[in-house]
């Protein structure tokens, strides 16, 4: 069963618009971790942000911000004032247990046009 | 080279052949992972390892074999390649900070089975 759902397959925006990526997860664990990774057209996977299940404080880091809500099992990610370089596939991932295995969502393709 | 490397980067093989994908990391990370990336599925875990000689199956292990005789190497072998194993394969490693630690990914190996 899919434990991480990214319902948005593709989002297209014009530069400087904000982009919000949705992520819904499923877990029975009380301790877990959530991640966002970026995969630009070059193909590598780049770690962006991380959140643990005990900290629902939302944060902003540069143009990135995230909204973690345990009540709705959501971990949404926002890019403010998008740029062409933000064009990539973004993956949400869930880590449960002590091994830190990641379970990824299917990814959301973000296309930013000038 | 420092970091995590994979070889070969591209491989074309025929159905039924044995193929080994190599993964090498220079950080002495204990944890290493193999994922495959297919359109619509995100990344799925094949095998993982917590240390030399400690490995376990992930979500999609059938048709694959791993070994870890040295901490820095984690080869993935397709014993008898099938077309369904055409995919992009990513190796990743994680340090000992705990399951909240981010995974660092190699550049990927694009495998085509004809």
Boltz contact constraints between the chains, C-beta under 6 A:
constraints:
  - contact:
      token1: [A, 33]
      token2: [B, 100]
      max_distance: 6.0
  - contact:
      token1: [A, 43]
      token2: [B, 108]
      max_distance: 6.0
  - contact:
      token1: [A, 44]
      token2: [B, 107]
      max_distance: 6.0
  - contact:
      token1: [A, 45]
      token2: [B, 105]
      max_distance: 6.0
  - contact:
      token1: [A, 47]
      token2: [B, 102]
      max_distance: 6.0
  - contact:
      token1: [A, 52]
      token2: [B, 100]
      max_distance: 6.0
  - contact:
      token1: [A, 91]
      token2: [B, 42]
      max_distance: 6.0
  - contact:
      token1: [A, 95]
      token2: [B, 99]
      max_distance: 6.0
  - contact:
      token1: [A, 98]
      token2: [B, 99]
      max_distance: 6.0
  - contact:
      token1: [A, 100]
      token2: [B, 94]
      max_distance: 6.0
  - contact:
      token1: [A, 100]
      token2: [B, 99]
      max_distance: 6.0
  - contact:
      token1: [A, 101]
      token2: [B, 45]
      max_distance: 6.0
  - contact:
      token1: [A, 101]
      token2: [B, 48]
      max_distance: 6.0
  - contact:
      token1: [A, 104]
      token2: [B, 42]
      max_distance: 6.0
  - contact:
      token1: [A, 104]
      token2: [B, 43]
      max_distance: 6.0
  - contact:
      token1: [A, 105]
      token2: [B, 42]
      max_distance: 6.0
  - contact:
      token1: [A, 106]
      token2: [B, 40]
      max_distance: 6.0
  - contact:
      token1: [A, 106]
      token2: [B, 42]
      max_distance: 6.0
  - contact:
      token1: [A, 107]
      token2: [B, 42]
      max_distance: 6.0
